[in-house]
Amino acid sequence: MNPDRWRQIGQLYHTALELDPATRVAFLDETCGDDYELRREVESLLHAHEQADGFIAGKVAGVVAEMAARQRPTSFVGRSLGHYQTLSLIGAGGMGEVYLAEDTRLGRKVALKLLPAAFTQDKERVRRFKQEARAASSLNHPNILTIHEIGEASTVGGGAHYIVSEFVEGETLRAMLRGGRLDVGKATAIAEQVASALSVAHESGIVHRDIKPENVMVRPDGLVKVLDFGLAKLTEAPSHPADSEAPTNLSTAAGIVMGTVNYMSPEQARGQKVDLRADIFSLGVVLYEMLAGRRPFEGATVSDVIVALLTAEPPPLKQYCAEATAGLEHVVGKCLAKPREARYQSAAELIVELKTLPPGGQTIGATTHRVEVAMPRSASWRWLPIAATVLLLVIGLVRFVSLRRPTAAQPDQIKLTSQEQMPQANAHPVNPTAYDEYLSGRFYANRQTKADNETAIMKLQRAVALDPNFAAAHAELAQAYVWRFFLFTPGEKQWEEKAFVAVEKALRLDPNLAIAHQALGRLLWTSAYHFPHEKAIKEYRLALTLDPSLGEARNQLAVVYNHIGAFDQALQELQKAVTVDPTNNLAQFRIGQTLLWQGKYEQALTTLRKIPREANPSLVGSTLAMALLLLGRKDEAADTVDEFLKDYPRDTDVGLFTSIQALLAALAGDEKKAEARIRSAIEKAKGFGHFHHTAYNIACAYSVMKKAEPAIKWLQTAADDGFPCYLLFENDPYLNYLRKDPRYIELMANLKAQWERYQAIL
C-alpha cells in the first residue's frame, strides 16, 4: 500500500474515531463513496480499536490493520472463479468481499461472495461452513436470498472459497434508514417479511444470528430479501453438545461488520448458546430502529452498548414515533424482552401479531365486515332500481344456466349445507372504479390463456392502484401472477415474487379473507415451493372454513387431491364447486380429468368435449388427446394435438403436446421420432408448472418402447415434481411393461405408502 493511500486511511480513521457509532456510518458513506477498499481499511482500524475497548492506541491499531490488509488477496475484479467472471466489487466487510459477476454458463448476473482467509485456514471450520451453507441453500422462500452454489477455485494465491447467490437490485435497509425513520406501514411490512424468512429458516433448524439492517435488502417493488443465511449457525442439537461449536463470544465479532453488537440478544452478548429467539430479539432491534430512527441500545464503546443491552430498557417508542400505539409498543417490547421465555416463541407467532397491526399500528380484533362500494349518497338512490333489475336478471340467468347445464358427470346433484350456501361477508369500503376493474380482472383471470392472463394482470393492477387497501384485489392479483409464471413465462422469476408480495399484502389487510388463503395455497402449490401438498390443502381448507361458498378453492383443492391420487375426494369437491358456480369451466374440466385418471375413458371424453377450449388450451387439449388415445383412437388424438398447436400456439408450446407426440410415435414403432420428440419436450417444458405431466408422458413413451430404465427415471421425476399419483401409475396400461421390474416395484411400494398416509390425513 503506497504512503499516500495509508495517510488517507489514517486521517479518516482518526476523524471517525471522534464520532459516535451512528454518525460514523454516515461519515464513511460520504467520504468513502464507492471506494470499498478504502472503507474496509478504515473499518478495520476502527474495529481493532473497539474490540480492545480503547486499550489499543490508534497507531497500534493501525499496525494491526495494516498487517491484516497485507494478508488479504488483491482485488478479483476481471478474474474468473470456475465459470463465474467477476465484473465489479459491490461490497466488502468482515465476512468477505462481494462481487457482481456473470455466470458464463447460464448467462445471468450473480453476486459472488469471496470468503476471507480466516474462513479457509481451518479445515474443520471450512467443513462446518459448507455443511451449514448447504443447509441454508435448501431454503426456498421469496424473502431469502437464493444461494446457487458454494464452491472452491484455485487462484494465484491459493484456493478461494466462495458463495454464489442471486443478484438483487435494490438497497439495504441500512441505506434506507440513512434518510430517517420509516413510516409505520413500511416498517411493519418489512419486519413481517423478515419474520417470514426467519420462520422458514427456523423450521429447518437454522438460526441466522446476525439480523441487522445491512443484511436486509429491499427491492424497488417492496420485496424484502434477507442476506447471509449461508453464514448462519445451525441450531445446536441438545443431545449432541460435544459436536457443536463454542458458544458465541465477542471474539467472533472480528468477522462481523462494525455495529453488529447493537443487534445482539442478551444471551449472545453473554456468550451463551443461542436459539431462534435470538433472531426475534435482533428483529425487534431492527423494527425499533426503523420506527424510531435510532437503535434501542446505544453507547460510545462496545462495552457501553453491552451494559445497556443487559441492564437498560429502551426509551419508549412513542418518544420518537408519534404514530406508535399501545399495540405497536407491545409487539416491539415483546421482541426485546431480555428473558427469552418472555419473547415471541416463534417467528410465526410474531407474524400473527404483526398482521393484526394496520398501517396506523393499532391492534385490532379479527372482526368480519361487509364489502361496501363507496358511492355518493345522492347517486346511490338513483341507481337502486337499475341495480335491482340487473341483479334479478343475473340471478335468473344463473338459475337458467344451472338448470340447462348437462349433469351426466355429476351424481343426482350433491347437497350443500346451509352454511356452505352462505356467502362470506368481507371487509373495507371499496372504490367503485377499483371494484369494476377487479370484477373485470377476475373474469379474464378465469380464462387461462396468455393473452387473457396479461389482461387480468393489467386490470387487477389498476384495481389495487386505485384502492391500495382492497384486499380481495390483491389476492386475485396474486393468483394472476401465479398463473403467469406457472403456465406462461416460467423463466421470469419476478412473477413468483410479485405473487408473494400480493398475497402478503392481502393477508396483512385482512387475515380472515378466504380468497387470500386460497391465493396463498395456489402460490405454495408450485414447483418453486416443491409442491407441498399438505400445506396447500391446509390453506384451501382454511379458505373454505372462512367461506364455504368459495367454489374456486374447492376446484384448487381438487387439483391437489388428484395429483396425490385422492380421486374420490377430488370428485366430491369438484361437484360441490360446480354446484356453487355452474359457470366454473375449469372445475368441469377437472371432473373429466379425474374420470380419465380413474380409467373411465368414455365418460371422461364426454365431459371434456363440453369444456370451452379457451378455458385452458394446454390442459383441455392435452387431456382430450389422452382420452382419445386411451380409447384407441390414435388418429383423432394426433389430429387434436395438431389442432391445438395450430390454434393456440402461445399457450400450447410448453412441451406437454410434444410429449404426447412422443407417445404417439412410440406406439407407432418409430423410436427415432419418439426420442426426438422427447428431447424437444424436455427443452420446451423447462420450468413449466405442469412439467410433471410432460415427465409422466415421457415415462409412458419409454415404457411403450420397452426401455425400463429411462421410463422408471421419468416416473420418479414426475412423482418428485408434484405428481405422486399412485393410483394412476398402478393402472395406466402404457406402464404394463414395467410391472415386474424390481425398480418399478420399489417405486410403487414407496408411492403406495405415501398414498396411504395421505388417505389417513384426508
BELWOLIN-V273629 format. One record per pair of residues at least 24 apart in sequence whose C-alpha atoms are under 10 Angstrom apart, sorted by sequence separation. I is the first residue (numbers start at 1). J is the second residue. If there is no record, write none. Layout:
i=<I:I>
j=<J:J>
This chain:
i=<41:44:75:77:80:84:85:86:87:89:94:95:206:207:208:209:247:248:249:262:292:313:436:437:438:439:456:457:475:478:479:499:500:516:517:518:519:533:536:537:551:553:554:567:570:571:587:589:603:604:620:621:637:655:657:658:674:678:692:693:694:695:711:724:726:727:17:40:41:44:84:85:86:191:207:208:209:246:247:248:292:313:328:434:435:437:438:455:456:474:475:477:478:514:515:517:518:551:552:585:586:601:602:655:656:659:692:693:726:727:12:13:16:84:86:190:206:207:208:246:247:248:288:291:292:294:312:327:328:331:434:436:437:438:454:475:476:477:478:497:514:517:518:533:534:550:551:552:554:567:568:585:586:589:593:597:601:602:605:618:638:654:655:656:658:659:675:691:692:693:695:711:712:724:725:726:12:16:41:84:85:190:197:206:207:208:246:247:291:292:293:309:311:327:434:435:436:437:453:454:457:474:475:476:478:496:514:515:516:517:533:534:549:550:551:567:568:584:585:589:593:596:600:601:617:618:621:637:638:654:655:658:674:675:691:692:696:708:711:724:725:726:13:14:17:41:84:137:190:197:198:201:205:206:207:245:288:289:292:293:310:328:434:435:452:453:474:475:478:514:515:532:533:548:549:551:552:559:562:566:567:585:592:596:599:601:602:617:653:654:655:656:674:690:692:693:695:716:719:724:726:727:9:12:13:17:40:193:197:205:206:207:244:285:288:291:292:309:327:328:433:434:435:437:473:474:475:477:513:514:515:517:531:548:551:552:555:558:565:585:586:590:601:602:635:654:655:656:692:693:700:704:705:706:708:709:712:715:725:726:8:9:12:13:16:133:193:194:196:204:205:206:291:292:327:328:331:433:434:453:454:474:475:476:496:512:513:514:533:549:550:551:556:567:568:585:586:589:590:593:596:597:600:601:617:618:622:634:654:655:671:675:691:692:693:703:704:706:707:708:713:724:725:726:9:10:11:12:13:14:81:130:193:194:195:198:201:204:205:289:290:291:432:434:435:442:445:453:471:472:474:475:512:514:515:522:525:533:549:550:551:555:556:559:562:563:567:584:585:589:592:593:596:599:600:613:617:618:621:626:629:653:654:655:671:674:690:691:692:703:704:706:707:708:712:713:716:724:6:9:10:13:14:17:37:190:192:193:194:197:202:205:263:288:291:292:325:328:329:331:431:434:435:438:441:445:448:471:474:475:496:514:515:518:521:548:549:552:555:558:562:565:592:595:616:617:618:619:625:653:654:656:666:689:690:691:692:700:702:703:704:705:706:709:712:715:716:719:5:9:12:13:17:81:130:189:190:191:193:201:202:262:263:288:291:327:328:329:330:430:431:433:434:450:471:472:473:474:513:514:551:554:555:558:561:565:586:590:593:617:618:619:623:634:654:655:660:667:671:689:690:696:700:701:702:703:704:708:711:8:9:189:190:262:263:327:328:432:433:434:438:439:442:445:446:449:450:453:454:471:472:512:513:514:518:519:522:525:552:555:556:559:563:586:589:593:596:613:614:617:618:622:623:626:629:634:654:656:659:660:663:666:667:671:700:701:703:704:709:713:6:10:112:126:189:190:262:325:326:327:328:431:432:435:438:441:442:445:448:449:453:470:471:472:474:493:512:514:515:518:521:522:525:552:555:559:562:589:592:613:616:617:618:621:622:625:629:654:655:656:659:662:663:666:669:670:699:700:702:703:708:709:712:716:6:9:111:112:177:186:261:262:269:270:323:324:325:326:327:430:431:434:437:438:441:444:445:448:469:470:471:479:514:517:518:521:551:555:558:616:618:621:622:654:655:656:658:659:660:661:662:663:665:666:668:669:699:700:702:708:110:111:112:113:114:176:236:262:269:291:323:324:325:326:327:430:431:435:439:442:450:451:468:469:471:472:479:482:486:490:515:519:614:618:619:622:623:626:654:656:657:659:660:661:663:664:666:667:668:697:700:37:76:110:112:114:174:175:235:236:269:323:324:325:429:430:431:435:438:442:445:449:450:464:468:471:472:475:478:482:515:518:522:618:619:622:655:656:659:660:662:663:666:667:700:120:173:174:175:209:235:236:323:430:431:434:438:441:448:449:450:469:470:471:475:476:479:480:483:486:514:518:618:655:656:658:659:662:663:665:666:120:172:173:174:235:262:266:269:270:288:296:429:430:448:469:470:471:475:476:479:482:483:486:654:655:656:657:658:659:660:661:662:663:664:665:666:17:119:120:172:173:174:176:233:234:235:261:264:265:266:269:288:291:428:429:430:468:469:472:474:475:478:479:482:485:486:656:659:660:663:117:119:172:173:174:175:176:233:260:261:263:264:266:427:428:471:472:473:474:475:476:477:478:479:481:482:486:656:659:663:73:117:171:172:173:174:175:214:259:262:266:267:427:428:472:473:475:476:479:482:483:14:72:73:116:117:172:173:174:258:261:262:265:266:287:288:427:428:471:472:475:478:479:482:13:14:71:72:115:116:171:172:173:214:261:264:265:266:287:288:426:427:471:474:475:478:71:72:114:115:116:171:172:173:210:214:259:262:263:286:426:47:71:114:115:170:171:172:212:213:262:284:285:288:472:10:113:114:115:169:170:171:212:261:284:285:287:288:10:13:44:113:114:144:168:169:170:171:211:212:283:284:43:44:112:113:114:143:144:168:169:170:210:212:213:284:285:40:43:112:113:142:143:168:169:170:173:209:210:212:281:284:285:10:37:39:40:41:111:112:113:143:144:145:170:172:211:212:250:281:283:284:9:36:39:40:111:112:143:144:170:171:172:210:211:281:282:283:284:371:35:36:37:39:40:110:111:112:142:143:144:170:172:209:210:280:281:282:370:371:372:374:375:34:35:36:37:110:111:112:141:142:143:170:172:209:210:280:281:369:370:371:372:373:374:375:6:34:35:36:37:109:110:111:141:144:168:209:279:280:281:368:369:370:371:372:373:374:375:34:35:36:40:109:110:111:140:143:144:168:278:280:281:368:369:370:371:372:373:374:375:108:109:110:139:277:278:368:369:370:371:372:373:374:108:109:141:209:281:284:367:368:369:370:371:372:373:374:6:37:140:141:280:367:368:369:372:373:36:103:139:140:373:374:139:165:277:278:281:373:101:138:165:277:280:281:372:98:100:139:276:277:280:283:1:97:98:99:102:136:139:163:165:209:275:277:278:280:96:98:101:135:138:209:274:277:280:100:139:163:207:208:209:211:212:277:279:280:667:1:99:136:163:207:208:209:210:211:276:277:279:1:82:135:136:206:207:209:210:211:276:277:81:82:83:135:136:205:206:207:208:209:211:212:213:216:266:276:277:280:81:82:135:136:145:205:207:208:209:211:212:265:266:267:276:619:622:626:663:81:82:136:144:145:207:209:210:211:212:213:265:266:267:618:80:81:143:144:202:203:207:209:210:211:212:213:265:266:267:80:81:132:143:202:208:211:212:213:265:266:619:80:143:201:202:211:212:265:79:213:199:202:212:213:198:76:81:145:146:81:84:143:144:145:146:147:150:81:142:143:144:145:146:147:198:199:428:73:142:143:144:145:146:147:198:427:428:73:74:142:143:144:145:146:147:427:73:141:142:143:144:145:146:195:426:72:73:144:145:195:198:427:194:426:427:73:426:195:425:426:194:424:425:139:424:139:192:136:137:138:191:136:137:191:135:136:133:135:136:191:192:133:134:136:190:191:132:133:135:136:190:132:133:136:131:132:133:135:187:188:191:371:130:132:133:187:190:129:130:132:133:187:371:129:131:132:187:188:630:129:131:132:184:187:188:630:129:186:187:630:128:129:182:186:128:184:185:446:181:182:183:184:181:182:183:184:180:181:182:183:180:181:182:180:181:182:174:177:180:181:173:177:180:181:176:177:179:180:113:178:128:174:177:128:173:177:125:424:425:426:424:425:423:424:420:423:424:420:422:423:424:419:421:422:423:424:420:421:422:423:419:420:421:422:597:419:420:421:487:563:598:599:418:419:420:597:598:417:487:597:416:596:597:599:95:416:598:599:597:598:599:597:95:118:119:118:184:183:184:446:447:448:116:181:182:184:446:447:181:183:184:188:446:183:368:203:367:368:184:202:203:366:367:368:202:203:366:367:368:29:201:202:366:199:200:198:199:200:25:26:29:198:199:355:359:25:197:198:199:355:358:359:195:196:197:199:356:357:358:26:195:196:199:355:356:357:358:25:194:195:355:356:195:196:354:355:356:192:195:196:355:356:564:22:192:195:352:355:420:563:194:351:192:193:414:421:564:565:567:94:95:96:191:192:195:352:421:528:563:564:565:566:94:95:96:191:192:415:416:420:527:563:564:565:566:567:94:95:96:192:410:411:414:415:527:528:562:563:564:565:566:567:93:94:95:192:409:410:413:414:452:488:526:527:560:562:563:564:565:93:94:188:191:192:413:416:452:488:526:527:560:562:563:564:565:93:94:410:411:415:416:449:487:488:490:525:526:527:561:563:564:565:92:93:189:410:413:414:447:448:449:487:488:489:527:562:563:188:189:409:410:413:447:448:449:450:488:562:188:447:448:449:450:487:189:407:410:447:448:449:188:189:410:446:447:448:449:188:189:445:446:447:448:188:448:185:187:184:185:186:188:184:185:184:185:183:184:185:402:183:184:402:405:402:405:410:402:403:409:402:401:402:410:401:409:398:399:409:398:398:409:565:564:565:531:533:566:530:531:532:533:564:565:566:569:530:531:564:565:530:531:566:565:566:569:409:527:564:565:408:409:490:491:492:526:527:564:490:491:526:566:409:490:491:525:561:408:409:450:489:490:561:51:408:449:451:488:489:490:51:407:450:451:487:488:489:406:449:450:486:487:488:561:51:449:485:486:487:51:448:449:485:486:487:406:485:486:487:484:486:47:48:483:47:51:482:47:50:47:44:47:48:47:46:47:44:43:44:43:40:534:533:537:534:534:25:25:21:22:21:54:53:54:52:53:50:51:52:53:50:51:53:49:50:51:50:47:22:22:221:224:223:223:22:221:222:21:22:221:223:224:20:21:22:223:20:21:222:223:20:21:221:19:20:21:18:193:196:193:189:192:189:189:192:189:188:142:142:142:143:142:141:142:142:143:142:143:141:142:142:141:142:140:141:140:139:140>
j=<65:68:99:101:104:108:109:110:111:113:118:119:230:231:232:233:271:272:273:286:316:337:460:461:462:463:480:481:499:502:503:523:524:540:541:542:543:557:560:561:575:577:578:591:594:595:611:613:627:628:644:645:661:679:681:682:698:702:716:717:718:719:735:748:750:751:42:65:66:69:109:110:111:216:232:233:234:271:272:273:317:338:353:459:460:462:463:480:481:499:500:502:503:539:540:542:543:576:577:610:611:626:627:680:681:684:717:718:751:752:38:39:42:110:112:216:232:233:234:272:273:274:314:317:318:320:338:353:354:357:460:462:463:464:480:501:502:503:504:523:540:543:544:559:560:576:577:578:580:593:594:611:612:615:619:623:627:628:631:644:664:680:681:682:684:685:701:717:718:719:721:737:738:750:751:752:39:43:68:111:112:217:224:233:234:235:273:274:318:319:320:336:338:354:461:462:463:464:480:481:484:501:502:503:505:523:541:542:543:544:560:561:576:577:578:594:595:611:612:616:620:623:627:628:644:645:648:664:665:681:682:685:701:702:718:719:723:735:738:751:752:753:41:42:45:69:112:165:218:225:226:229:233:234:235:273:316:317:320:321:338:356:462:463:480:481:502:503:506:542:543:560:561:576:577:579:580:587:590:594:595:613:620:624:627:629:630:645:681:682:683:684:702:718:720:721:723:744:747:752:754:755:38:41:42:46:69:222:226:234:235:236:273:314:317:320:321:338:356:357:462:463:464:466:502:503:504:506:542:543:544:546:560:577:580:581:584:587:594:614:615:619:630:631:664:683:684:685:721:722:729:733:734:735:737:738:741:744:754:755:38:39:42:43:46:163:223:224:226:234:235:236:321:322:357:358:361:463:464:483:484:504:505:506:526:542:543:544:563:579:580:581:586:597:598:615:616:619:620:623:626:627:630:631:647:648:652:664:684:685:701:705:721:722:723:733:734:736:737:738:743:754:755:756:40:41:42:43:44:45:112:161:224:225:226:229:232:235:236:320:321:322:463:465:466:473:476:484:502:503:505:506:543:545:546:553:556:564:580:581:582:586:587:590:593:594:598:615:616:620:623:624:627:630:631:644:648:649:652:657:660:684:685:686:702:705:721:722:723:734:735:737:738:739:743:744:747:755:38:41:42:45:46:49:69:222:224:225:226:229:234:237:295:320:323:324:357:360:361:363:463:466:467:470:473:477:480:503:506:507:528:546:547:550:553:580:581:584:587:590:594:597:624:627:648:649:650:651:657:685:686:688:698:721:722:723:724:732:734:735:736:737:738:741:744:747:748:751:38:42:45:46:50:114:163:222:223:224:226:234:235:295:296:321:324:360:361:362:363:463:464:466:467:483:504:505:506:507:546:547:584:587:588:591:594:598:619:623:626:650:651:652:656:667:687:688:693:700:704:722:723:729:733:734:735:736:737:741:744:42:43:223:224:296:297:361:362:466:467:468:472:473:476:479:480:483:484:487:488:505:506:546:547:548:552:553:556:559:586:589:590:593:597:620:623:627:630:647:648:651:652:656:657:660:663:668:688:690:693:694:697:700:701:705:734:735:737:738:743:747:41:45:147:161:224:225:297:360:361:362:363:466:467:470:473:476:477:480:483:484:488:505:506:507:509:528:547:549:550:553:556:557:560:587:590:594:597:624:627:648:651:652:653:656:657:660:664:689:690:691:694:697:698:701:704:705:734:735:737:738:743:744:747:751:42:45:147:148:213:222:297:298:305:306:359:360:361:362:363:466:467:470:473:474:477:480:481:484:505:506:507:515:550:553:554:557:587:591:594:652:654:657:658:690:691:692:694:695:696:697:698:699:701:702:704:705:735:736:738:744:147:148:149:150:151:213:273:299:306:328:360:361:362:363:364:467:468:472:476:479:487:488:505:506:508:509:516:519:523:527:552:556:651:655:656:659:660:663:691:693:694:696:697:698:700:701:703:704:705:734:737:75:114:148:150:152:212:213:273:274:307:361:362:363:467:468:469:473:476:480:483:487:488:502:506:509:510:513:516:520:553:556:560:656:657:660:693:694:697:698:700:701:704:705:738:159:212:213:214:248:274:275:362:469:470:473:477:480:487:488:489:508:509:510:514:515:518:519:522:525:553:557:657:694:695:697:698:701:702:704:705:160:212:213:214:275:302:306:309:310:328:336:469:470:488:509:510:511:515:516:519:522:523:526:694:695:696:697:698:699:700:701:702:703:704:705:706:58:160:161:213:214:215:217:274:275:276:302:305:306:307:310:329:332:469:470:471:509:510:513:515:516:519:520:523:526:527:697:700:701:704:159:161:214:215:216:217:218:275:302:303:305:306:308:469:470:513:514:515:516:517:518:519:520:521:523:524:528:698:701:705:116:160:214:215:216:217:218:257:302:305:309:310:470:471:515:516:518:519:522:525:526:58:116:117:160:161:216:217:218:302:305:306:309:310:331:332:471:472:515:516:519:522:523:526:58:59:116:117:160:161:216:217:218:259:306:309:310:311:332:333:471:472:516:519:520:523:117:118:160:161:162:217:218:219:256:260:305:308:309:332:472:94:118:161:162:217:218:219:259:260:309:331:332:335:519:58:161:162:163:217:218:219:260:309:332:333:335:336:59:62:93:162:163:193:217:218:219:220:260:261:332:333:93:94:162:163:164:193:194:218:219:220:260:262:263:334:335:91:94:163:164:193:194:219:220:221:224:260:261:263:332:335:336:62:89:91:92:93:163:164:165:195:196:197:222:224:263:264:302:333:335:336:62:89:92:93:164:165:196:197:223:224:225:263:264:334:335:336:337:424:89:90:91:93:94:164:165:166:196:197:198:224:226:263:264:334:335:336:424:425:426:428:429:89:90:91:92:165:166:167:196:197:198:225:227:264:265:335:336:424:425:426:427:428:429:430:62:90:91:92:93:165:166:167:197:200:224:265:335:336:337:424:425:426:427:428:429:430:431:91:92:93:97:166:167:168:197:200:201:225:335:337:338:425:426:427:428:429:430:431:432:166:167:168:197:335:336:426:427:428:429:430:431:432:167:168:200:268:340:343:426:427:428:429:430:431:432:433:66:97:200:201:340:427:428:429:432:433:97:164:200:201:434:435:201:227:339:340:343:435:164:201:228:340:343:344:435:162:164:203:340:341:344:347:66:162:163:164:167:201:204:228:230:274:340:342:343:345:162:164:167:201:204:275:340:343:346:167:206:230:274:275:276:278:279:344:346:347:734:69:167:204:231:275:276:277:278:279:344:345:347:70:151:204:205:275:276:278:279:280:345:346:151:152:153:205:206:275:276:277:278:279:281:282:283:286:336:346:347:350:152:153:206:207:216:276:278:279:280:282:283:336:337:338:347:690:693:697:734:153:154:208:216:217:279:281:282:283:284:285:337:338:339:690:153:154:216:217:275:276:280:282:283:284:285:286:338:339:340:154:155:206:217:276:282:285:286:287:339:340:693:155:218:276:277:286:287:340:155:289:276:279:289:290:276:155:160:224:225:161:164:223:224:225:226:227:230:162:223:224:225:226:227:228:279:280:509:155:224:225:226:227:228:229:280:509:510:156:157:225:226:227:228:229:230:510:157:225:226:227:228:229:230:279:510:157:158:229:230:280:283:512:280:512:513:160:513:283:513:514:283:513:514:229:514:230:283:228:229:230:283:229:230:284:229:230:228:230:231:286:287:229:230:232:286:287:229:230:232:233:287:230:231:234:230:231:232:234:286:287:290:470:230:232:233:287:290:230:231:233:234:288:472:231:233:234:289:290:732:232:234:235:287:290:291:733:233:290:291:734:233:234:287:291:234:290:291:552:288:289:290:291:289:290:291:292:289:290:291:292:290:291:292:291:292:293:286:289:292:293:286:290:293:294:290:291:293:294:228:293:244:290:293:245:290:294:245:544:546:547:546:547:546:547:544:547:548:545:547:548:549:545:547:548:549:550:547:548:549:550:547:548:549:550:725:548:549:550:616:692:727:728:548:549:550:727:728:548:618:728:548:728:729:731:228:549:731:732:731:732:733:732:231:254:255:255:321:321:322:584:585:586:255:320:321:323:585:586:321:323:324:328:586:324:510:346:510:511:328:346:347:510:511:512:347:348:511:512:513:175:347:348:512:346:347:346:347:348:174:175:178:347:348:504:508:175:347:348:349:505:508:509:346:347:348:350:507:508:509:178:347:348:351:507:508:509:510:178:347:348:508:509:349:350:508:509:510:347:350:351:510:511:719:178:348:351:508:511:576:719:351:508:350:351:572:579:722:723:725:253:254:255:350:351:354:511:580:687:722:723:724:725:254:255:256:351:352:575:576:580:687:723:724:725:726:727:255:256:257:353:571:572:575:576:688:689:723:724:725:726:727:728:255:256:257:354:571:572:575:576:614:650:688:689:722:724:725:726:727:256:257:351:354:355:576:579:615:651:689:690:723:725:726:727:728:257:258:574:575:579:580:613:651:652:654:689:690:691:725:727:728:729:257:258:354:575:578:579:612:613:614:652:653:654:692:727:728:354:355:575:576:579:613:614:615:616:654:728:355:614:615:616:617:654:357:575:578:615:616:617:357:358:579:615:616:617:618:358:359:615:616:617:618:359:619:357:359:357:358:359:361:358:359:359:360:359:360:361:578:360:361:579:582:580:583:588:581:582:588:582:582:583:591:583:591:581:582:592:582:583:595:751:751:752:720:722:755:720:721:722:723:754:755:756:759:721:722:755:756:722:723:758:758:759:762:603:721:758:759:603:604:685:686:687:721:722:759:686:687:722:762:606:687:688:722:758:606:607:648:687:688:759:250:607:648:650:687:688:689:251:607:650:651:687:688:689:607:650:651:687:688:689:762:253:651:687:688:689:254:651:652:688:689:690:610:689:690:691:689:691:253:254:689:254:258:689:255:258:256:254:257:258:258:258:259:257:257:258:258:257:758:758:762:761:762:258:259:258:259:259:301:301:302:301:302:300:301:302:303:301:302:304:301:302:303:303:302:294:295:494:497:497:498:298:497:498:298:299:498:500:501:298:299:300:501:299:300:501:502:300:301:501:300:301:302:300:501:504:504:501:504:504:505:508:508:508:493:494:496:497:497:497:498:499:500:500:501:500:501:528:528:529:528:529:529:529:530>
